[in-house]
Amino acid sequence: MNTRLCTAAALFASAAVMPYPAFAFDEVVASVKPIHSLVSAVMEGVGNPELLVKGAASPHTYSLRPSEARALEQAKLIFWVGEGLEPFLQRPLETLAANAAVVELSQAHGIVRLGFREGGAFEAHDHDDGHDHAHDAGEHDHGAHEEHDDHDHEGHDHHEDHAHEGMDMHLWLDPMNAKAMVHEIEEALSKADPSNAATYAANAAEVSARLDALMAETASALDPIRGMGFVVFHDAYQYFEQRFGISAAGSITVSPEAIPGAQRLSEMQEKVAELGATCIFAEPQFEPRLVSVVAEGTQARSGVLDPLGAELEDGPELYFDLIRNLTTSLTTCLAQEG
């Protein structure tokens, strides 16, 4: 009997010192699907962030629904890329999200930022050339993320001094940039929700290791198509191209919302014929007929590249599926026998 009482007392004592599970943290909003995926992966086991731009909608022209405006009002933490990608968010972040910490991931520590490509097959962009955001990838130490614990995430001041004119905002398509974002996400979550900091840190370490493996896998898969010419619908892929050593020959349009004129389409037809481009890639969000027009009279095949994961299931795996789908689309089209 005494033995039983001692055992029960020991069990009670051990239970008393065990930590209780941390509370869920759900007041988190992410703008677009690739960012939502990375945030979801870091938050796994704690909470589920709200996604604003769902399905195949374009962040360039999106309009907030009332339910999404309420999510911004109630949010404690908001992740976005920046006004160059999600212009619809600029004013709501100032008016609706006054009580939230806003993290602009285009300004993440250690991230590589590239300027728009212009000239030749890459049409000139309408921006103030006085703002030069192009950076040589070699100037950045991608492994230096562990050394910036004092990085500031306070409210909107985090990005007030940064202009975006001239910057290509598709930064997530370089998985090394995704690693920088993951570290930034983990820091912001841990600051906003310190009771779950250990979980965020463990998740971020796992995601970073998976991104390293994804880069090695992708580089190997793209080996057979290096040097092959292709044309994209709009110039969204240079981060992916520079990371993996491939290069688009040109783009059909600058702005995915603007329909290119007859002269531009004629120029691209000539460029495809001149370069012997093997493939022309559409995007699921935009008009595929334009690709057919550009390919007319050439031997180029067509494919689809999806930089936002429009047709993928939301969640932690979407980012990895997005990069793998880009790789598969490129290799499938470019490696076909002529």
C-alpha positions in Angstrom: 0.0 0.0 0.0 2.8 2.4 1.0 4.6 1.5 -2.3 1.5 2.5 -4.3 1.2 5.8 -2.4 4.9 6.5 -3.1 4.5 5.7 -6.8 1.4 7.9 -7.1 3.2 10.7 -5.3 6.2 10.4 -7.6 4.0 10.5 -10.7 2.2 13.5 -9.4 5.4 15.3 -8.7 6.9 14.6 -12.1 3.7 15.8 -13.8 3.8 19.0 -11.8 7.2 19.9 -13.2 6.5 19.0 -16.8 5.9 22.1 -19.0 2.4 22.7 -20.3 2.0 23.0 -24.1 2.2 26.5 -25.3 -1.0 28.2 -26.5 -1.8 28.2 -30.2 -0.8 31.4 -32.1 -3.2 32.2 -34.9 -3.2 36.0 -35.4 -0.8 35.7 -38.3 -1.4 36.8 -42.0 0.7 36.0 -45.1 0.1 37.8 -48.4 0.9 35.2 -51.2 1.1 31.5 -51.4 4.9 30.9 -51.4 5.2 33.2 -48.4 2.3 31.6 -46.7 3.9 28.2 -47.2 7.2 29.2 -45.6 5.3 30.8 -42.6 3.1 27.7 -42.3 6.2 25.5 -42.2 7.8 27.6 -39.4 4.5 27.6 -37.5 3.8 23.9 -37.9 2.4 22.5 -34.6 1.6 26.0 -33.2 -0.9 27.6 -35.6 -2.1 28.3 -39.1 -1.5 31.6 -40.8 -4.2 33.3 -42.8 -3.6 33.5 -46.6 -4.8 36.6 -48.4 -4.2 36.0 -52.2 -5.8 32.6 -52.8 -6.0 30.4 -55.9 -4.9 31.8 -59.2 -5.5 35.4 -58.2 -2.7 37.9 -59.1 -1.2 40.0 -56.2 -0.5 42.8 -58.7 -4.3 43.5 -59.1 -5.8 41.9 -56.0 -8.7 43.6 -54.0 -9.2 42.7 -50.4 -12.5 41.0 -49.4 -14.2 42.2 -46.2 -13.2 39.0 -44.4 -9.5 39.6 -45.3 -9.7 43.2 -44.2 -11.0 41.9 -40.8 -8.1 39.4 -40.7 -5.6 42.4 -41.1 -7.4 44.3 -38.3 -7.1 41.4 -35.9 -3.6 40.3 -36.9 -0.6 40.5 -34.6 1.9 39.7 -37.3 1.8 40.2 -41.0 4.2 38.9 -43.6 4.4 40.3 -47.2 7.1 40.7 -49.9 6.7 44.4 -50.5 4.7 47.0 -52.3 6.4 46.1 -55.6 4.6 42.7 -55.6 1.5 43.4 -53.5 0.5 47.1 -54.1 -3.0 46.4 -52.9 -1.6 46.0 -49.3 0.2 49.2 -49.0 -2.7 51.4 -47.8 -4.5 48.6 -45.7 -1.3 48.0 -43.8 -1.3 51.6 -42.8 -5.0 51.9 -42.0 -6.1 48.5 -40.9 -3.0 46.9 -39.4 -2.0 49.6 -37.0 -1.7 47.1 -34.2 0.3 44.5 -36.1 4.0 44.0 -36.5 4.6 44.0 -40.3 7.5 42.1 -41.8 8.6 43.0 -45.3 10.5 40.0 -46.5 12.1 41.7 -49.5 14.2 43.4 -46.8 15.2 40.3 -45.0 18.8 40.2 -43.8 21.1 38.5 -46.3 18.6 38.3 -49.1 19.8 38.8 -52.7 17.9 41.5 -54.6 18.1 41.9 -58.4 17.1 44.7 -60.7 14.8 44.2 -63.6 16.4 42.9 -66.8 16.0 45.4 -69.7 17.1 45.7 -73.3 16.8 43.4 -76.2 14.2 40.7 -75.5 13.5 42.2 -72.0 11.3 45.2 -72.5 12.1 48.4 -70.6 10.2 48.9 -67.3 8.5 52.1 -66.3 10.3 53.1 -63.2 12.7 55.7 -61.7 16.2 54.6 -62.7 17.6 56.7 -59.9 16.8 53.9 -57.5 19.3 51.1 -58.1 18.4 47.9 -56.2 20.4 45.5 -58.3 23.0 43.6 -56.3 25.6 41.2 -57.3 24.9 37.8 -55.7 28.5 37.5 -54.8 28.2 40.5 -52.4 26.0 38.7 -50.0 26.9 36.1 -47.4 24.0 33.7 -47.5 25.3 31.9 -44.5 25.4 35.0 -42.3 21.8 34.8 -41.0 22.8 33.5 -37.6 24.5 36.8 -36.8 21.7 39.3 -36.8 19.7 38.7 -33.6 19.3 42.5 -33.1 17.4 42.8 -36.4 14.5 45.2 -36.0 10.9 44.0 -36.6 9.1 46.8 -34.9 5.9 47.7 -36.8 6.1 49.5 -40.1 9.5 51.2 -39.5 11.1 48.0 -40.7 10.8 49.1 -44.3 10.0 52.8 -44.5 13.4 53.7 -45.8 13.4 51.3 -48.7 12.2 52.2 -52.2 11.2 49.4 -54.6 11.5 50.9 -58.0 13.6 48.8 -60.2 13.6 45.7 -58.0 12.4 42.3 -59.2 10.2 41.2 -56.4 10.0 37.4 -57.2 12.7 36.8 -54.6 11.4 33.5 -53.3 12.2 31.7 -56.5 15.8 31.5 -55.3 15.7 28.9 -52.5 18.6 30.6 -50.8 16.4 33.7 -50.5 13.8 31.4 -49.1 16.3 30.4 -46.4 16.8 34.1 -45.5 13.0 34.5 -45.3 12.7 31.5 -43.1 15.2 33.0 -40.6 13.3 36.3 -40.7 10.0 34.6 -40.2 11.3 32.6 -37.2 12.7 35.7 -35.6 9.5 37.6 -36.0 7.3 34.8 -34.7 9.6 34.2 -31.7 9.4 37.9 -30.8 5.6 38.0 -31.2 5.1 34.7 -29.4 8.0 33.9 -27.2 6.2 30.9 -25.5 6.6 29.0 -28.7 10.1 30.2 -29.7 11.7 26.8 -29.3 9.2 25.2 -31.7 9.7 28.0 -34.3 13.5 27.6 -34.0 13.3 23.8 -34.5 10.9 24.1 -37.4 13.1 26.8 -39.1 16.2 24.6 -38.8 14.3 21.7 -40.4 13.0 23.9 -43.2 16.4 25.3 -43.9 17.9 21.8 -44.1 15.2 20.8 -46.5 15.9 23.9 -48.7 19.5 22.9 -48.9 18.5 19.4 -50.1 16.0 21.0 -52.6 18.8 23.2 -54.1 21.0 20.2 -54.6 18.1 18.2 -56.1 17.1 21.0 -58.5 20.6 21.7 -59.7 21.1 18.1 -60.6 17.7 17.8 -62.4 18.5 21.0 -64.5 21.9 19.8 -65.7 20.6 18.3 -69.0 19.0 21.5 -70.2 21.7 24.1 -69.4 22.3 26.3 -72.5 18.9 25.6 -74.0 16.9 28.7 -75.1 13.4 29.5 -73.7 11.0 32.4 -73.5 8.8 33.2 -70.5 5.5 35.0 -70.3 6.8 37.7 -68.0 10.2 38.2 -66.6 9.6 36.5 -63.2 12.3 33.8 -63.0 15.7 35.4 -62.9 16.2 34.5 -59.2 15.6 30.8 -60.1 17.8 31.2 -63.3 20.8 32.7 -61.5 20.7 30.3 -58.7 20.7 27.3 -61.0 22.7 28.5 -64.0 20.0 28.7 -66.7 18.8 31.7 -68.6 15.7 32.9 -70.4 16.2 34.4 -73.8 13.4 36.9 -73.3 9.9 37.6 -72.0 6.7 38.3 -73.9 5.5 41.1 -71.6 6.8 43.3 -68.8 3.6 43.5 -66.8 1.5 40.3 -66.6 -1.7 42.4 -66.5 -0.8 44.4 -69.7 -1.6 42.8 -73.0 1.4 43.3 -75.3 0.8 45.1 -78.6 1.2 43.6 -82.1 4.7 45.1 -82.4 5.9 43.5 -79.2 4.5 40.1 -80.3 6.1 40.5 -83.7 9.5 41.3 -82.0 9.2 38.2 -79.8 8.4 36.0 -82.8 11.5 37.2 -84.5 13.5 36.7 -81.3 12.3 33.1 -80.9 13.1 32.3 -84.5 16.5 34.0 -84.2 17.6 32.2 -81.0 16.0 28.9 -82.0 14.3 29.0 -78.6 13.0 25.5 -77.8 10.1 26.4 -75.5 7.8 29.3 -74.7 6.2 29.2 -71.2 2.8 30.5 -70.3 1.5 31.1 -66.7 -1.8 29.7 -65.3 -3.0 33.2 -64.2 -2.7 34.8 -67.6 -3.7 34.6 -71.3 -2.3 31.5 -72.8 -3.3 32.6 -76.3 -0.4 35.1 -76.4 2.1 32.2 -76.2 0.5 30.5 -79.2 0.8 33.8 -81.2 4.5 34.1 -80.4 5.1 30.5 -81.2 3.3 30.7 -84.6 5.7 30.0 -87.5 8.5 28.7 -85.2 9.4 25.3 -84.0 9.1 26.3 -80.3 7.0 24.1 -78.0 4.9 25.5 -75.2 4.8 24.8 -71.5 3.5 26.4 -68.3 5.5 27.9 -65.4 3.8 28.8 -62.2 5.8 31.2 -60.0 3.1 31.5 -57.3 1.9 27.9 -57.0 -1.6 29.0 -58.2 -2.8 25.4 -58.7 -1.0 23.9 -55.6 -2.6 23.1 -52.3 -1.8 25.8 -49.6 0.4 24.8 -46.8 3.9 23.9 -45.7 4.7 21.7 -48.7 3.6 24.2 -51.4 7.0 26.0 -51.6 8.8 22.7 -52.2 6.2 21.6 -54.8 6.5 25.0 -56.5 10.2 24.7 -57.1 9.9 21.1 -58.2 7.1 21.9 -60.6 9.2 24.7 -62.2 12.0 22.2 -62.6 9.8 19.6 -64.1 8.1 22.0 -66.5 11.4 23.2 -67.8 13.1 19.8 -68.2 10.0 18.2 -69.7 9.6 20.8 -72.4 13.3 21.6 -73.1 14.5 18.0 -73.2 12.0 16.8 -75.7 13.3 15.5 -79.0 12.8 18.1 -81.8 
